[in-house]
Amino acid sequence: MASQLSDSILTADQLEQINGLATSLDREQAIWASGFFAGMAHRAAIGFDDDAGTWLPGEAELDSRLVTILFGSETGNGKELATSLAEAATAQGLEPRLVDMADYKLRTLRDEQDLLVVTSTHGEGDPPQTAMDFFEFLEGRKAPKLPEVRFAVLALGDSTYEHYCSAGKRIDERLAELGAQRLADRVDCDVDYEDAAAAWIAAVVGTLGQSPGADGSPARNGGSPSARNGGSPSARNGGAPAPVAFSKKHPFEAAVLENIVLTGRGSTKETRHVELSLEDSGLTYEPGDALGVVPRNDPALVETLLQRLELAADAPVAVKQETTTLGEALAGTFEITAATPRFLEHWAQLTGAAELQALCAADRTKERAAFLRGHHILDLVSRFRVGGIDPDVFVAGLRPLQPRLYSIASSLAAAPEEAHLTVSTVRYLLHDLPRTGVASGCLARRTDEDATVPVYVQSNDHFRLPDDDTPIVMIGAGTGVAPYRAFMQEREARGVTGRSWLFFGERNFRSDFIYQVEWQDLHRSGVLSRLDLAFSRDAQPKTYVQDRLVRQGRDVYAWLEDGARLYVCGDAERMAPDVHAALVGIVAEHGGLDRDGANAYLAALKRDRRYLLDVY
């Protein structure tokens, strides 16, 4: 007859077992397992006659609670996990509503019942750009009391930043302040989030199998019995295996068609144009999307690190229950450049170094962040030595090597089955040693005829072209011009007549005017209506794109009043805030508004998706 469960849907032992299972599965298998185990718990909770193979009488009459999955995503990871959460919940027989924070109707918050939130943290502790309105409302005075709401939060972040997972922490704390009840404790995920996220999904979906009854005790969730029996992906597909699709977990080996330096002689930087073949991949994209590049670490860095550790490249190490060599693990599996708080704690424990142990204290956040900015893993192992370290012990402190996202600088309409990238090669000195960016350095080395790069497409729904007749204003500095090349290729191929205006900034006209001939040809043909340039080191005082905006302020405001869509792409720390400040001044001056009114004007543009940012 029906199995019985205690009040706790997933015990600590059960959750530990799921955690252990998650480490041995890939991401898709782990997510499916989340739904499977949650569904088994749900069968026992609501009553399933195992002998007869049917649900117990009365099941169809049980009340169902509204489940809303709300996500805020900057690079797509939050959306991906929220979608996986929805799939796991659906496999259990629930009918979740999946909503982007950018599209969420704020007035409906008071009507929620089970609210599951997945959000990333952007920059130095900020919410994703598209989630600003939701955060402002939730943390403001108009937010309603939520005593009838249950919630759970999955926070995404990067532990190398001081305000790690800050956005998720803010939502978690605020919902509790408003009286909502936790379904599960918040989980903070670093860039290697897969295992922790899979375990959180399993715990939350399992708990959703019970919803509060009238007396406050767990009651069962509604839905049709047939929907509850989720089964495996192949079973739901009539036994046919799902076709293999290239993705972040399974990237496509794209052949390098061209890899050239765009910057000219005398430039103080190196910017490359990389063309990759997507032939036979099935990968497609739209202008505004990004390409995920799965890099490999610099072989010279791997060799130096092995020397400092006094370890052999062919030493065996275990990675997710599989054996490989230490050299291969350091080359393609783990991050070995930037040190993380996790590695700092790991190394402090191994060395017993008082300086490192002091930096690990909870009240040393700023000092720890500053130290890590100035010390890579190589610097730590060189300065604080550990003799005779075991290879498995060393890699236990490392986190997985993560893909890097680059705005695609081409349109499929102009370059079928290709994706073009505009890459600034990162090179600098630290402690008198040359350093190279992980992905940009990797791409710079991929110049052989038979070179390939593992890639996947990351969609960016919040940076899209408007209707053909809508005017667009594009603002970018350096490689931030990449998506605008895709925009113009697309509009030219479609014969679009809508006006377009590019503001582009770099260091020097002679050496750094990337894609110069293309922009000039587009301008002459009328596809690009206006072109304003700012080369900071050619003028005194230095002139940047925001200065050009102010100089053309009257016309910029006129375009906005005429319905133009505004795009900003580039540096999030300096360029984007400076551009925003310039826009505030433009709207105030030419719109006859005070500063608050100008800020409200731009906020309305963001809400209407007419002021779009792709910053990094």
Secondary structure, 3 states (H helix, E strand, C coil): CCCCCCCCCCCHHHHHHHHHHHHHCCHHHHHHHHHHHHHHHHHHHHCEECCCCEECCCHHHCCCCCEEEEEECCCCHHHHHHHHHHHHHHHCCCCCEEEEHHHCCHHHHHHCCEEEEEEECECCCECCHHHHHHHHHHCCCCCCCCCCCEEEEEEECCCCCCCCCHHHHHHHHHHHHCCCEECCCCEEECCCCHHHHHHHHHHHHHHHCEEECCCCCEEECCCCHHHHCCCCHHHHCCCCCCCCCCCCCCCEEEEEEEEEECCCCCCCCCEEEEEEECCCCCCCCCCCCEEEECCCCCHHHHHHHHHHHCCCCCCEEEECCEEEEHHHHHHHCECCCECCHHHHHHHHHHHCCHHHHHHCCCCCHHHHHHHHHCCEHHHHHHHCCCCCCCHHHHHCCCCECCCEEEEECCCCCCCCCEEEEEEECCEEEECCEEEECHHHHHHHHCCCCCCEEEEEEECCCCCCCCCCCCCEEEEEEHHHHHHHHHHHHHHHHHCCCCCEEEEEEECCHHHHCCCHHHHHHHHHHCCCCEEEEEEHHHCCCCCCHHHHHHHCHHHHHHHHHCCCEEEEEECCCCHHHHHHHHHHHHHHHHHCCCHHHHHHHHHHHHHCCCEEEEEC
